[in-house]
Amino acid sequence: MGMFSESVDVQCAADGEPSSLLWAGRSYTVCTEPVRWYERRQWWAEESRAPLGSGPGVVDHEIWRVQVLPSNPGRGSEAPEEPLTLDLTRHIRSGRWRLLRIHDALRPRTA
C-alpha cells in the first residue's frame, strides 16, 4: 500500500458519492459502492487555532474508499484490468480532492 497526497479530479453523483475520476492522465469509473468515513487530522500542526463550533474539515477529514476501473481500457490488452482500490479525501471548504492511498496494483504510468 502506498500513501501520499496527489491532486485528483473527481466527479460525483447527485448523492455526493464519487462516480468517476481523472488521475495521472487516465479516466476511471467507480465500479463498486464507495465507502465513506472520517479520520481525525492533526489540525494543531496545520492551523494556529480551531474556530469554536467547527468540526468537519478542521478536526476530521472525509475519506472515501473507491474501487475503480479504467474508463477506456488499454488496447491490445488481452487480460481485463484489475480494479484499483484507492482512498480519496475531499477538503470540505474548497471541495478539492486528493488521492491518499493506493491499496493494490502499481501506480499507472504517466504519458
PASEBA-1860 file (N, C-alpha, C; in nm, 3 decimals):
! residues 111
1> MGMFSESV> 0.086/-0.118/0.000/0.000/0.000/0.000/0.089/0.122/0.000 ~ 0.065/0.214/-0.093/0.137/0.340/-0.096/0.054/0.450/-0.034 ~ 0.119/0.539/0.040/0.047/0.652/0.097/0.117/0.780/0.056 ~ 0.042/0.873/0.003/0.094/1.001/-0.042/-0.023/1.095/-0.059 ~ -0.001/1.210/-0.113/-0.109/1.305/-0.137/-0.088/1.365/-0.275 ~ -0.184/1.341/-0.363/-0.176/1.390/-0.500/-0.314/1.438/-0.544 ~ -0.317/1.551/-0.614/-0.443/1.606/-0.661/-0.508/1.512/-0.762 ~ -0.641/1.502/-0.755/-0.718/1.418/-0.846/-0.851/1.488/-0.873
9> DVQCAADG> -0.901/1.478/-0.997/-1.031/1.536/-1.032/-1.137/1.429/-1.015 ~ -1.238/1.458/-0.934/-1.343/1.361/-0.903/-1.478/1.417/-0.944 ~ -1.557/1.335/-1.012/-1.696/1.368/-1.044/-1.785/1.289/-0.949 ~ -1.888/1.355/-0.897/-1.976/1.290/-0.800/-2.117/1.275/-0.857 ~ -2.186/1.173/-0.808/-2.327/1.152/-0.840/-2.409/1.256/-0.763 ~ -2.538/1.261/-0.789/-2.626/1.357/-0.723/-2.625/1.343/-0.571 ~ -2.601/1.222/-0.521/-2.600/1.200/-0.376/-2.465/1.233/-0.311 ~ -2.367/1.279/-0.393/-2.238/1.319/-0.340/-2.131/1.211/-0.342
17> EPSSLLWA> -2.167/1.088/-0.382/-2.069/0.980/-0.389/-1.983/0.994/-0.514 ~ -1.853/0.968/-0.503/-1.768/0.970/-0.622/-1.816/0.868/-0.726 ~ -1.819/0.909/-0.852/-1.863/0.818/-0.959/-1.755/0.796/-1.064 ~ -1.666/0.893/-1.081/-1.555/0.878/-1.176/-1.444/0.974/-1.134 ~ -1.324/0.948/-1.188/-1.213/1.037/-1.156/-1.112/1.038/-1.268 ~ -1.035/1.146/-1.271/-0.926/1.163/-1.365/-0.799/1.172/-1.282 ~ -0.705/1.078/-1.308/-0.581/1.072/-1.232/-0.469/1.027/-1.324 ~ -0.358/1.096/-1.318/-0.238/1.063/-1.396/-0.269/1.051/-1.545
25> GRSYTVCT> -0.356/1.138/-1.595/-0.388/1.139/-1.737/-0.485/1.032/-1.784 ~ -0.539/0.953/-1.692/-0.636/0.848/-1.728/-0.767/0.872/-1.655 ~ -0.876/0.835/-1.718/-1.005/0.845/-1.651/-1.047/0.707/-1.603 ~ -1.111/0.707/-1.486/-1.155/0.585/-1.419/-1.301/0.598/-1.380 ~ -1.369/0.484/-1.378/-1.508/0.478/-1.334/-1.514/0.397/-1.205 ~ -1.589/0.448/-1.108/-1.608/0.376/-0.982/-1.695/0.254/-1.013 ~ -1.646/0.134/-0.977/-1.715/0.012/-1.018/-1.786/-0.060/-0.903 ~ -1.772/-0.014/-0.780/-1.846/-0.069/-0.666/-1.892/0.048/-0.580
33> EPVRWYER> -1.980/0.019/-0.487/-2.030/0.125/-0.400/-1.916/0.177/-0.311 ~ -1.890/0.309/-0.314/-1.782/0.364/-0.231/-1.818/0.359/-0.083 ~ -1.714/0.359/0.000/-1.731/0.358/0.145/-1.673/0.489/0.199 ~ -1.747/0.554/0.290/-1.702/0.682/0.345/-1.685/0.672/0.496 ~ -1.582/0.739/0.547/-1.562/0.754/0.691/-1.484/0.883/0.715 ~ -1.466/0.916/0.841/-1.392/1.036/0.879/-1.273/0.996/0.964 ~ -1.160/1.063/0.943/-1.040/1.041/1.022/-1.002/1.172/1.091 ~ -0.952/1.158/1.211/-0.904/1.272/1.287/-0.774/1.320/1.224
41> RQWWAEES> -0.761/1.448/1.201/-0.636/1.501/1.146/-0.565/1.584/1.250 ~ -0.438/1.608/1.232/-0.360/1.684/1.328/-0.373/1.833/1.298 ~ -0.493/1.887/1.324/-0.521/2.026/1.290/-0.428/2.121/1.364 ~ -0.385/2.083/1.484/-0.299/2.171/1.562/-0.162/2.191/1.496 ~ -0.122/2.099/1.409/0.004/2.113/1.337/-0.013/2.195/1.209 ~ -0.137/2.209/1.163/-0.164/2.278/1.038/-0.231/2.414/1.057 ~ -0.304/2.433/1.165/-0.379/2.556/1.191/-0.332/2.613/1.324 ~ -0.339/2.744/1.337/-0.299/2.803/1.464/-0.407/2.786/1.569
49> RAPLGSGP> -0.532/2.768/1.523/-0.642/2.756/1.616/-0.763/2.699/1.544 ~ -0.842/2.620/1.613/-0.965/2.566/1.557/-1.081/2.655/1.601 ~ -1.154/2.714/1.508/-1.267/2.800/1.545/-1.373/2.724/1.624 ~ -1.430/2.787/1.724/-1.534/2.729/1.806/-1.649/2.680/1.719 ~ -1.693/2.559/1.742/-1.807/2.504/1.669/-1.771/2.440/1.536 ~ -1.645/2.444/1.498/-1.608/2.381/1.371/-1.569/2.236/1.396 ~ -1.603/2.151/1.305/-1.571/2.010/1.320/-1.522/1.954/1.189 ~ -1.615/1.913/1.101/-1.571/1.857/0.973/-1.482/1.955/0.897
57> GVVDHEIW> -1.371/1.907/0.851/-1.278/1.991/0.776/-1.169/2.049/0.863 ~ -1.194/2.066/0.992/-1.091/2.117/1.082/-1.040/2.004/1.170 ~ -1.131/1.936/1.236/-1.091/1.828/1.326/-1.085/1.695/1.250 ~ -1.182/1.669/1.167/-1.189/1.544/1.091/-1.181/1.574/0.943 ~ -1.135/1.475/0.865/-1.150/1.489/0.721/-1.217/1.365/0.664 ~ -1.289/1.391/0.556/-1.370/1.289/0.491/-1.283/1.202/0.401 ~ -1.294/1.071/0.418/-1.219/0.975/0.336/-1.319/0.888/0.261 ~ -1.292/0.863/0.136/-1.373/0.772/0.054/-1.283/0.661/0.002
65> RVQVLPSN> -1.320/0.537/0.021/-1.250/0.424/-0.041/-1.332/0.383/-0.162 ~ -1.268/0.386/-0.278/-1.334/0.353/-0.403/-1.256/0.244/-0.476 ~ -1.329/0.164/-0.553/-1.266/0.072/-0.646/-1.297/0.125/-0.784 ~ -1.193/0.137/-0.867/-1.210/0.196/-0.999/-1.151/0.106/-1.106 ~ -1.207/0.121/-1.226/-1.156/0.057/-1.346/-1.133/0.167/-1.449 ~ -1.034/0.150/-1.537/-1.014/0.249/-1.642/-1.139/0.263/-1.728 ~ -1.176/0.387/-1.760/-1.293/0.410/-1.845/-1.267/0.364/-1.987 ~ -1.144/0.380/-2.034/-1.102/0.336/-2.167/-0.985/0.241/-2.151
73> PGRGSEAP> -1.012/0.110/-2.133/-0.901/0.015/-2.113/-0.801/0.020/-2.228 ~ -0.677/-0.009/-2.197/-0.571/-0.008/-2.298/-0.599/-0.105/-2.410 ~ -0.573/-0.064/-2.532/-0.595/-0.151/-2.647/-0.485/-0.254/-2.655 ~ -0.517/-0.369/-2.710/-0.420/-0.476/-2.726/-0.401/-0.557/-2.599 ~ -0.471/-0.521/-2.496/-0.460/-0.595/-2.370/-0.558/-0.710/-2.373 ~ -0.508/-0.833/-2.359/-0.595/-0.949/-2.363/-0.663/-0.974/-2.230 ~ -0.590/-0.954/-2.121/-0.648/-0.977/-1.988/-0.718/-0.850/-1.939 ~ -0.837/-0.866/-1.880/-0.904/-0.749/-1.826/-0.824/-0.690/-1.710
81> EEPLTLDL> -0.830/-0.559/-1.697/-0.756/-0.494/-1.589/-0.826/-0.517/-1.456 ~ -0.747/-0.533/-1.352/-0.800/-0.549/-1.217/-0.839/-0.412/-1.162 ~ -0.943/-0.407/-1.080/-0.979/-0.277/-1.021/-0.871/-0.230/-0.924 ~ -0.855/-0.100/-0.917/-0.767/-0.037/-0.819/-0.852/0.005/-0.700 ~ -0.800/-0.012/-0.582/-0.867/0.036/-0.461/-0.790/0.158/-0.413 ~ -0.859/0.271/-0.407/-0.798/0.399/-0.373/-0.869/0.463/-0.256 ~ -0.795/0.536/-0.174/-0.854/0.621/-0.071/-0.840/0.765/-0.115 ~ -0.953/0.835/-0.120/-0.958/0.975/-0.160/-1.004/1.059/-0.042
89> TRHIRSGR> -0.962/1.184/-0.038/-1.012/1.276/0.064/-1.060/1.403/-0.005 ~ -1.168/1.460/0.049/-1.223/1.585/-0.005/-1.206/1.693/0.101 ~ -1.142/1.803/0.061/-1.129/1.918/0.150/-1.265/1.985/0.160 ~ -1.320/1.991/0.279/-1.458/2.037/0.299/-1.479/2.179/0.246 ~ -1.391/2.271/0.281/-1.413/2.412/0.243/-1.391/2.439/0.094 ~ -1.287/2.379/0.035/-1.257/2.409/-0.105/-1.323/2.312/-0.203 ~ -1.360/2.192/-0.154/-1.418/2.091/-0.243/-1.313/2.016/-0.325 ~ -1.184/2.046/-0.304/-1.077/1.979/-0.378/-1.056/1.837/-0.326
97> WRLLRIHD> -1.020/1.749/-0.419/-0.996/1.608/-0.387/-0.848/1.577/-0.396 ~ -0.804/1.482/-0.311/-0.666/1.433/-0.314/-0.667/1.282/-0.301 ~ -0.574/1.219/-0.369/-0.554/1.076/-0.358/-0.457/1.052/-0.243 ~ -0.497/0.972/-0.144/-0.415/0.947/-0.026/-0.343/0.813/-0.030 ~ -0.412/0.708/-0.073/-0.356/0.573/-0.066/-0.396/0.493/-0.189 ~ -0.304/0.406/-0.230/-0.331/0.307/-0.335/-0.314/0.172/-0.267 ~ -0.418/0.090/-0.271/-0.415/-0.035/-0.196/-0.367/-0.156/-0.273 ~ -0.376/-0.157/-0.407/-0.335/-0.278/-0.474/-0.227/-0.255/-0.578
105> ALRPRTA> -0.262/-0.248/-0.700/-0.167/-0.251/-0.811/-0.072/-0.130/-0.811 ~ 0.022/-0.139/-0.901/0.118/-0.030/-0.918/0.050/0.094/-0.970 ~ 0.108/0.205/-0.943/0.060/0.334/-0.990/0.070/0.339/-1.142 ~ -0.033/0.395/-1.210/-0.028/0.399/-1.357/0.084/0.490/-1.405 ~ 0.134/0.458/-1.523/0.239/0.540/-1.584/0.177/0.666/-1.641 ~ 0.251/0.775/-1.634/0.207/0.899/-1.696/0.270/0.910/-1.832 ~ 0.195/0.964/-1.926/0.245/0.976/-2.064/0.326/1.101/-2.081
END
